[in-house]
Amino acid sequence: MCTVRGLVKTYPAARGRRGAPATPAVRASDGIDLDVVRGEVFGLLGPNGAGKSTLVRQLTGLLRPDEGRVRVLGHDLVRHPERAARLLGYLGQDSTALDELTVSLAAETTARLRGLDTRAARAERDAVIEELGLGELAGRPLKKLSGGQRRLACVAAALVGERPLLVLDEPTTGMDPVARRAVWAAVDRRRAERGVTVLLVTHNVIEAETVLDRVAVLDRGRVIACDTPTGLKALVADEVRLELVWRAEPPLDVPEVADLRKAAEAARSADGVTGRRWTLRLPPEAARAAIATVTGGPAFAALDDFTLATPSLEDVYIALGGRAEGAEGLVKA
Ligand SMILES: Nc1ncnc2c1ncn2[C@@H]1O[C@H](COP(=O)(O)OP(=O)(O)OP(=O)(O)O)[C@@H](O)[C@H]1O
């Protein structure tokens, strides 16, 4: 579906202006090879500045690599970047282009631009708005929505038009748990029902894990590990950080919730119970069970937000970077 070979991209050094310091050249893609198989959900993970967005912008024909090849469905996108629009749906990190449109019009217009006739575009618009729970916001311009709402509307626009490849750069940024779950479900549905291939940039490995088939970890422009989530987890720290924020009194009469509080209270210095916020470090399985507990039943009504934060993942990047020799042996790209 998507093949990358020897991709190199260096942002040139910039001279400082008016006393601002000069910035050195950055080799944001440093010889990347990648194979994304048709029908898989492929995740790109990595710390800030690792080169994830730079990589996907080259895959989507928006940024020209200095060296290397990018092929999507047999098309050479380095030579023919204009073909990308026909092959893939792309959600970038910031999508200001749609800001003036209403949610409904953003989805419909994108569908029309992707070649659907009016009737089909409207049908897809209505389906995706329903699927992502955007009904109440459909008539509002994106620029008047909250950050998370706007992001969800941009996801809706990216999903219309049945492209065989979806490239989503941090699709759930700023979203609440309900919206995030709707996005992962929508991604999963497209893969399961339509065989769509999805390339997903995300920081949230555990949350995305339910939909990811394979994951590449990027660090300083290089792929330092590439494997299934299970294989990757075997390399990574065995704990994740779970933050729960309660809007009301947590239902301590639910034994699992009471146990979580005890675990939070017993936690190490930086974690614990701070007002309505509980921070826990748990093995991934226990974190998933905890999320199942707090997002179902009576606990969900009292829950304001939850985050599966990435410190464990950041620890992993550091660990992988710290033993680069070992990490190289683990690459199964
Ligand atoms: N337009 C640009 N000009 C110069 N340097 C850039 C430019 N865009 C990105 N960089 C640099 O290239 C490197 C990779 O950036 P990139 O945005 O690809 O990282 P990322 O992995 O997507 O990060 P994040 O998780 O923060 O989105 C960083 O060091 C960044 O500072």
The ligand as an SDF file (V2000), in Angstrom:
LIG
                    3D

 31 33  0  0  0  0  0  0  0  0999 V2000
    9.4460   24.0260    8.8640 N   0  0  0  0  0  0  0  0  0  0  0  0
   10.4690   23.6450    9.6280 C   0  0  0  0  0  0  0  0  0  0  0  0
   11.6570   24.3020    9.5810 N   0  0  0  0  0  0  0  0  0  0  0  0
   12.7090   23.8930   10.3160 C   0  0  0  0  0  0  0  0  0  0  0  0
   12.6740   22.8560   11.1640 N   0  0  0  0  0  0  0  0  0  0  0  0
   11.5400   22.1660   11.2850 C   0  0  0  0  0  0  0  0  0  0  0  0
   10.3760   22.5240   10.5120 C   0  0  0  0  0  0  0  0  0  0  0  0
    9.3780   21.6670   10.8450 N   0  0  0  0  0  0  0  0  0  0  0  0
    9.8920   20.8220   11.7520 C   0  0  0  0  0  0  0  0  0  0  0  0
   11.1850   21.1210   12.0350 N   0  0  0  0  0  0  0  0  0  0  0  0
   12.0790   20.3820   12.9280 C   0  0  0  0  0  0  0  0  0  0  0  0
   12.1860   19.0450   12.4530 O   0  0  0  0  0  0  0  0  0  0  0  0
   12.1370   18.1100   13.5220 C   0  0  0  0  0  0  0  0  0  0  0  0
   10.9770   17.1600   13.3240 C   0  0  0  0  0  0  0  0  0  0  0  0
    9.7450   17.8940   13.4500 O   0  0  0  0  0  0  0  0  0  0  0  0
    8.3260   17.2080   13.2870 P   0  0  0  0  0  0  0  0  0  0  0  0
    7.2960   18.2750   13.3210 O   0  0  0  0  0  0  0  0  0  0  0  0
    8.3600   16.3150   12.1120 O   0  0  0  0  0  0  0  0  0  0  0  0
    8.2600   16.3130   14.6210 O   0  0  0  0  0  0  0  0  0  0  0  0
    7.0460   15.5070   15.2590 P   0  0  0  0  0  0  0  0  0  0  0  0
    7.5920   14.1450   15.5650 O   0  0  0  0  0  0  0  0  0  0  0  0
    5.8690   15.5640   14.3740 O   0  0  0  0  0  0  0  0  0  0  0  0
    6.7990   16.2940   16.6030 O   0  0  0  0  0  0  0  0  0  0  0  0
    5.4530   16.5330   17.4680 P   0  0  0  0  0  0  0  0  0  0  0  0
    5.1930   15.2520   18.1910 O   0  0  0  0  0  0  0  0  0  0  0  0
    5.8570   17.6200   18.3900 O   0  0  0  0  0  0  0  0  0  0  0  0
    4.3730   16.9230   16.5260 O   0  0  0  0  0  0  0  0  0  0  0  0
   12.0680   18.9370   14.7850 C   0  0  0  0  0  0  0  0  0  0  0  0
   13.3590   19.0770   15.3050 O   0  0  0  0  0  0  0  0  0  0  0  0
   11.5280   20.2770   14.3300 C   0  0  0  0  0  0  0  0  0  0  0  0
   11.9960   21.2980   15.1600 O   0  0  0  0  0  0  0  0  0  0  0  0
  1  2  1  0
  2  3  1  0
  2  7  2  0
  3  4  2  0
  4  5  1  0
  5  6  2  0
  6  7  1  0
  6 10  1  0
  7  8  1  0
  8  9  2  0
  9 10  1  0
 10 11  1  0
 11 12  1  0
 11 30  1  0
 12 13  1  0
 13 14  1  0
 13 28  1  0
 14 15  1  0
 15 16  1  0
 16 17  2  0
 16 18  1  0
 16 19  1  0
 19 20  1  0
 20 21  2  0
 20 22  1  0
 20 23  1  0
 23 24  1  0
 24 25  2  0
 24 26  1  0
 24 27  1  0
 28 29  1  0
 28 30  1  0
 30 31  1  0
M  END
$$$$
